[in-house]
Amino acid sequence: MNSELINVFDYIEREKGIKRDVLIRAVESSLLSASRKSLGAAQNPSVNIDSETGDIKVFEEAIIVEEATGLSEISIKDAKKIDVKAKIGGTILVEITPKNFGRIAAQTAKQVIIQKIREAEKEIIFNDFKDRQGDIITGIVRRFEKGSIIVDLGKTEAAIPYREQVQGEHYQPGSRIQGYVLAVEDSSRFPEIIISRTHPGFVKRLFELEVPEISDGIVVIKAIAREAGARTKIAVYSQDEKVDSVGACVGMRGDRVKNIVRELGGEKIDIVRWDPEIAVFVKNALSPAKLKDVKVREKEQTVEVFVNDDQLSLAIGKKGQNARLTSKLTGWKIDINRDLGLPDEADLAEIDKKTKKQSSPHPVSELKGVGEKMTTQLTEAGYITILDIANSKEEELAKVPGVAQKKAETLIEFAKSFMLNLNSEKK
């Protein structure tokens, strides 16, 4: 038994990575519990396994006295036989190994070793995979259970729940599959590893692996929005003006992004240039739609976009997807409207040049919706002509007493329409 036990300890330490002293302590503890009945009246027993020989002995701590009269006592004479340095009042370990202890030891050691192997394997697997949370992992599809795909990772298995699967993707047992490690949970039997193919982090990690400029920190992924299986928008920014962030992600002849699209089963990817100016960022994100005008409402965290009729469906996207993903990407509400054909700043300047040659400036009192009281308030605030109103900013005009945000919007729209109509009449 002794030599066999040492051989088992050696094998487990070498093959399973469980240290010998850990195994020995566990067997000692279990042996003590398993042999309580055999130890009779022993008050404070302990089990010791020799790590070199495998010998198993049971000891009790005894108090050294002149003459032993009670339990857990030993005479100084007997104590000196064990340890010549023994002194009265001290303690010494006395062997009390039962006769049938070998059989108990064999059964207990086997059970403990099996249990310890399971615990160690579980701990090793958990430690290996907990640090991989948020990373990409590759495995082999083994089977399907209650809607989940069970993936063989070599040391253990992982699951891709139905909610984390891309609709339309189909796999067969034996197929290679990649996924994003969403969670690693320490369950009672084995660590439960959850993989996702729908998480935006999956696309982010694919770009980090495929684009060296991202892994090197030159190009930064600022935001990502995804509708798995359909389309992803990813916003990137270059910290080096010599490096084009979008070009780096696309790669030569589109090779880099093609590899990612292939892994995602043909999912469309829009690589967007990030910009600190929200109006510019939204314009980039809604590409390829061409925008006529963009208005930013800071308080409402809303960006109002105006497009021509032929660009409206493109800007909104199929079932609103383009607008929806842009909103997720930017973090702002996106409101897409038909352009009413109102002149912009450049148009107003041109109209003003033409009308000045033919008539005197039109006072603000001529504007629809402006009464006597409001005329006074607008004039006092510096808005003398209708052109002043047309050229104003909503947030500034709304500061005029009696002119709220909605009224400011209406007045500017009326003013622009007035100038546009005036220009048409003079042609």
Summary of the structure (lengths in Angstrom):
residues: 427
radius of gyration: 39.7
end to end distance: 111.5
largest distance: 131.6
contacts: 1261
relative contact order: 0.05
helix: 45%
strand: 23%
